[in-house]
Amino acid sequence: MYVRRRRAGLELLTLIATGCGPEKEPVSRTVPLLTAVDSVQLEEDDTRFVGEASGFWVASDGAFLISDRRNGVVHVYSRRGHHNGSLGSRGDGPEEWSRGPFFVRAEDSVLAVADGHRFKTLQYPSGRVLKELQRPPGSGFVAFRNGDAYFRSIDRSQKTTFEVVSDDGRVVRGGAFTAAMGRSATLDNMFSFLAIAPLAESRIAIAYQNSDFVYFGPVSGPFDSVAVPVVERRGARLDLLNAIEDGNPQTAQRAAYQPSYPFLLAPTGSDARLAYVTIDQTFEGNRMTGQPFLSLVDINASRACADARVPGPVDPQPWVAVVADTLFVLNQDEGPSGKPRSTIRAFLLDQSHCWGTK
Amino acid sequence: MSGGSYFTTVAWLIRILAVATISFGCAGAEPASLLDVRLGDGSALSETVKADTTTIVLVYEPGMCFSCSPMFTRWEAAAQRHGARLLLVLADEPSVEAARALRRLRIPVAGIAASWPKRLVPAEYVFRNGELVDKAEGLIDMQRRKLWEKEWLRS
């Protein structure tokens, strides 16, 4: 009797602590179908090549944008893989990248790029810098829409998880702690990476490394949630995360690189249906390898179609982008002659396989 | 002999053994000259650094993350700015994966210095006209000395 009461009490406490609304049980366990529709090998030679991809997106004109921290540039490749130039160079100047470039997003003629603690918007395709922000450590750029830049920003006192910086400089805090968060500062700081999909009417969808749910609602909350069943990916690994003790670094070390990393959350043509890509990473000392998995999430119907294994090489880790119903995957490997090559593959996201209709 | 003193004595013996092992281990690793390292084209490093330019020799572990650490790229930028020659010598044979990562990053490997003492790695050496003019050995020394920022780089 005591145990049952205590458990009920814990569930109630968890519910209050999360602030993210009830975490509903999964409805669907169907795996999404990825149909390969195109493959483009990028034009590379010893002077123009993708060294270490550190960000990837598709511009509004269809060009592929690839952040390359090895070379300190953002490469611009045409849809057919022709190298159309690059933006920036390594350095500390306004049109230079000091540590990156890293995460890149594009909207119309504006490019938004993270560069260590700096965040920049650039005119595309000229590369002229429009704006630069200094961001505190641990504040990663995660999404961009309508001139609003979204940053991961964990505030343990307010129990908020992100900041939105508008084009006019206005800052709004949002997000809510998941069930796993709030107990340990180590967990909140090290295992709370997140992906955000800004939606219409100031709504967002958000996915956390420490949760197997996708949350959605107005930027200021409250949030509803959809469970994304862990079929093949590692998932949040709450067994490891809940064992983390502040002041015992070994517990955090055991969990390092174990939970699936929230790689991308993006609408697939309609705001109601989202593509959620996670990646199971392994740090190999001199590079990160990782197998991505794609799930489709229907936030209106509260259902998810989880864990299609994204095909292709996983060493080094691939990069992904979603435009409408197409998943683009950037892979780096070696051709038959042993020469390094970069390839972008396109896959159609067949949603009818998940819920019967497109 | 009481239990306490027994364990104290054993602990001291273990310490002495450990110190002896470390000392002998180090004594056996007396390095050959770095200049004896054979480069990929068969020539000795000593021949290459004789050229009338500044030559920077980096001795790094092959498993190092070359793209996530600024160590290599800042030297690459400095060498380019000052017209210096940059040679990467690996402190060991790279694994298949490490070699593939280096090819992907288009980082040419000048040679392997497998006999170079590991305690000196990573290391950075600057030669001018065949003479060693500056060096930094180990991460702390490298960070303290910041050789890549020095004026002598100007050829």
Interface residues (C-beta under 8 A of the other chain):
Chain A: D46 F49 G51 E52 R69 R70 G72 R90 R99 E284 G285 N286 R287 D315 P316 Q332 E334 G338 K339 P340
Chain B: G63 M64 C65 F66 S67 C68 P70 T73 A77 E97 A98 R100 A101 R103 R104 L105 R106
